[in-house]
Amino acid sequence: MTDPAPTGVPDRAQLPAADAADRPQPAEAAGHAQRPAGIADRPQPPAADAADRAQRPAADAADRPQPPAAEPPMRDLVLDSLGGWRGFLDAGLPSLCFIVANAIGGLTPAIWAGGVAGAAVFLLRVLRKEKIQQAVSGLFALALCIFIARQTGESRDFFAFGILRSGAFALVLLGSLVLRRPLIGYAWSFFSPVERWRDDPRLLRVFNWLTAIWAGGFALRFVLEGVFYLADSTTALGAMRIALGYPLTFVMLLVTYLIASKATGQERRIRLPGRFGR
């Protein structure tokens, strides 16, 4: 007969589980379980320090030396110095006043009218702190025309300088055509750059025709005003100067813009720079 197992000895199958439950857990395991709470318990940096850290990049960027501002193109500087369309109008106003006053009252009232108009334009630009180059050039041309008229005592000589100037412009433009260097092409490329336009036969032909148009306009002024000058018809000469002044210039500018912008493919991107675009 087999003796029964003693009741005080535990079963061997239960010993490993009981031993594992009774063993002390390692500190590292406990630490892993409590780490999230520990992270929450760590001391947080003050709010002022956090704000200072957030503002530090902006302050550093402000302290860095900034690159120099890009200089405006030369064409914008030239147009700005001229004063835009208003500058051209201011330059022509004294001459217009002279022409009207001369037709009404003769040479002496015309001299006073032109001088007062020129001085008023100049003072107005100074008070407004605007560019005065165009006003100064207008005053200079007006003074020269008045000086010639006073020296000769004839009103028609007020227009002599303008007639000769138109003839000179026509000759210069025609000379550029002979040299196959049309000046209108250079002028267009200055205000709206076109690369190597002289190497393109089509563009060269376009600018040749446009230069011929401008030469014809100045030649027309020279011939018609010269005819009335020789006829000693001061009133008709003044009317011709007004008709062939800004209106003719505007037409030639418009024709140049429409033809050249289409030929160069700049219809959509071209823009009058400086004050001319206002």
C-alpha positions in Angstrom: 0.0 0.0 0.0 1.2 3.5 -1.0 1.6 6.1 1.7 -0.4 9.3 1.2 1.5 12.6 0.5 2.0 14.8 3.5 -0.6 17.5 3.8 1.9 20.3 4.9 4.1 20.1 1.7 2.8 22.3 -1.2 2.3 20.9 -4.6 5.4 21.3 -6.8 3.3 22.5 -9.8 2.3 25.6 -7.7 5.8 26.5 -6.5 7.0 28.5 -9.5 3.9 30.7 -9.6 4.0 31.3 -5.9 7.7 32.1 -5.9 7.2 34.6 -8.8 4.4 36.4 -6.9 6.4 36.6 -3.7 9.6 37.9 -5.3 10.2 41.7 -4.9 9.7 43.6 -8.2 12.8 45.5 -9.6 12.9 49.2 -9.0 13.3 49.9 -12.8 10.0 48.2 -13.6 8.2 50.3 -11.0 9.9 53.4 -12.4 8.6 52.7 -15.9 5.1 52.5 -14.6 5.4 55.8 -12.7 7.3 57.8 -15.4 4.3 59.6 -16.9 3.4 61.0 -13.5 7.0 62.0 -13.0 7.1 63.9 -16.3 4.0 65.8 -15.2 5.6 66.6 -11.8 8.8 68.1 -13.3 9.1 71.9 -12.8 8.0 73.9 -15.9 10.0 76.9 -17.1 8.4 80.3 -16.2 6.0 81.8 -18.7 8.2 84.9 -19.1 11.1 82.7 -20.2 9.0 80.9 -22.8 7.7 84.2 -24.2 11.3 85.5 -24.3 12.4 82.4 -26.3 9.5 82.9 -28.7 10.5 86.5 -29.3 14.2 85.9 -29.6 14.2 84.8 -33.3 12.3 87.9 -34.3 14.7 90.1 -32.4 17.7 88.4 -33.9 16.3 88.8 -37.4 15.7 92.5 -36.7 19.3 93.0 -35.5 20.8 91.3 -38.6 22.0 93.7 -41.3 19.5 94.0 -44.0 20.5 93.8 -47.7 20.6 97.2 -49.4 17.4 98.2 -51.2 17.5 97.7 -55.0 18.1 101.0 -56.8 15.3 102.0 -59.3 16.0 101.5 -63.0 17.7 104.4 -64.8 14.6 104.8 -67.0 12.4 105.5 -63.9 14.9 108.0 -62.6 14.9 109.9 -65.9 11.1 109.9 -66.1 10.8 111.0 -62.5 13.2 113.8 -63.0 11.1 115.0 -66.0 8.0 115.0 -63.9 5.9 112.8 -66.1 3.2 114.1 -68.4 2.6 117.0 -66.0 6.2 118.1 -66.5 5.7 118.3 -70.2 2.5 120.3 -69.8 4.2 122.7 -67.4 7.0 123.2 -69.9 4.7 124.1 -72.7 2.3 126.4 -70.7 4.5 129.5 -70.9 4.8 129.3 -74.7 1.1 128.8 -75.0 0.4 131.9 -73.0 2.8 133.9 -75.1 1.1 132.7 -78.3 -2.4 133.6 -77.1 -1.3 137.0 -75.6 0.6 137.9 -78.8 -2.4 137.2 -80.9 -4.5 139.5 -78.7 -2.2 142.3 -77.7 1.1 142.1 -79.5 4.7 141.4 -78.5 4.9 143.3 -75.1 1.8 141.7 -73.5 3.0 138.3 -74.9 6.4 138.7 -73.2 4.7 139.5 -69.9 2.2 136.7 -70.2 4.9 134.1 -71.0 7.2 135.3 -68.2 4.5 135.3 -65.6 3.2 131.8 -66.6 6.8 130.4 -66.5 7.5 131.9 -63.1 4.1 130.6 -61.7 4.9 127.1 -62.9 8.3 127.2 -61.3 7.1 128.6 -58.0 4.2 126.1 -57.8 6.7 123.2 -58.3 9.0 124.6 -55.6 6.1 124.9 -53.1 4.9 121.4 -53.8 8.5 120.1 -53.5 8.3 118.5 -57.0 11.0 118.0 -59.6 11.8 121.3 -61.3 14.1 120.1 -64.1 11.3 120.3 -66.7 10.1 123.7 -65.5 13.7 125.0 -65.6 14.2 123.8 -69.1 10.9 125.4 -70.1 11.9 128.7 -68.6 15.3 128.5 -70.4 13.6 127.9 -73.7 11.1 130.6 -73.1 13.8 133.1 -72.1 15.7 132.3 -75.3 12.7 132.8 -77.5 11.8 136.1 -75.7 15.3 137.3 -76.1 15.4 136.7 -79.8 12.0 138.4 -80.3 13.1 141.4 -78.3 16.4 141.7 -80.1 14.7 141.7 -83.5 11.5 143.5 -82.4 9.3 141.0 -84.3 6.9 138.6 -82.8 7.5 135.9 -85.4 11.1 135.5 -84.2 9.7 134.0 -81.0 9.1 130.9 -83.0 12.5 130.9 -84.8 14.2 128.7 -82.2 11.4 126.1 -82.3 11.5 125.9 -86.1 15.2 125.4 -86.2 15.0 122.8 -83.4 12.3 120.8 -85.4 14.6 120.8 -88.5 17.5 119.6 -86.4 15.5 116.7 -84.9 14.4 115.7 -88.4 17.9 115.6 -89.7 19.2 113.6 -86.7 16.5 111.0 -87.1 17.0 110.7 -90.8 20.7 110.3 -90.2 20.1 107.4 -87.8 18.2 105.7 -90.6 21.0 106.1 -93.0 23.4 104.5 -90.5 20.9 101.7 -89.8 20.7 102.7 -86.2 17.1 104.0 -85.8 16.9 106.2 -82.7 13.3 105.2 -81.9 14.6 101.6 -81.5 17.1 102.8 -78.9 14.5 105.0 -77.2 12.0 102.1 -77.0 14.7 99.7 -75.7 15.6 102.2 -73.0 12.1 102.5 -71.6 11.1 98.8 -72.3 14.2 96.7 -72.8 14.4 94.5 -75.9 17.4 92.2 -76.2 19.4 92.3 -79.4 16.6 94.0 -81.4 19.2 95.2 -84.0 19.9 91.5 -84.8 16.3 90.8 -85.6 15.5 91.9 -89.2 11.8 92.2 -88.4 12.3 94.5 -85.4 14.9 96.5 -87.1 12.5 97.2 -90.0 9.7 98.1 -87.5 11.9 100.6 -85.7 13.1 102.0 -89.0 9.6 102.8 -90.0 8.8 104.3 -86.6 11.9 106.5 -86.8 10.8 107.6 -90.3 7.4 108.6 -88.8 9.0 110.8 -86.1 11.4 112.3 -88.7 8.4 113.1 -90.9 6.5 114.7 -87.9 9.4 117.0 -87.1 10.0 117.8 -90.9 6.3 118.7 -91.1 6.6 121.2 -88.3 9.7 122.6 -89.8 8.1 123.1 -93.3 4.7 124.4 -92.2 5.9 126.7 -89.5 8.7 127.9 -91.8 6.1 128.8 -94.5 4.1 131.0 -92.1 7.3 132.4 -90.6 8.4 133.6 -94.1 4.9 134.9 -94.7 5.2 137.0 -91.5 1.9 135.6 -90.3 2.5 135.5 -86.5 -1.1 134.5 -85.6 -1.2 131.6 -88.1 2.3 130.6 -86.9 1.1 130.5 -83.3 -1.9 128.4 -84.3 0.3 126.0 -86.2 2.7 125.7 -83.3 -0.2 124.7 -81.0 -1.8 122.3 -83.6 1.6 120.6 -84.4 2.8 120.6 -80.8 1.2 118.3 -78.2 -1.6 116.9 -80.5 0.9 115.7 -83.1 3.3 114.4 -80.5 0.5 112.4 -78.8 -0.4 110.8 -82.1 3.2 109.8 -82.8 3.6 108.4 -79.3 0.3 106.4 -79.7 1.4 105.0 -83.1 4.8 104.1 -81.7 3.3 102.3 -78.7 0.7 100.3 -80.7 3.2 99.1 -83.3 6.3 98.6 -81.2 4.5 96.8 -78.3 2.9 94.4 -80.8 6.1 93.8 -82.7 8.1 93.1 -79.5 5.3 91.0 -77.8 5.0 93.5 -74.9 1.3 94.3 -75.2 0.3 92.7 -71.9 3.4 93.4 -69.7 4.5 96.9 -70.8 3.7 99.7 -68.4 4.7 103.3 -68.4 7.2 103.7 -65.6 7.5 106.3 -62.9 4.9 109.1 -62.9 4.0 108.4 -66.5 2.0 105.4 -65.3 -0.1 107.4 -63.0 
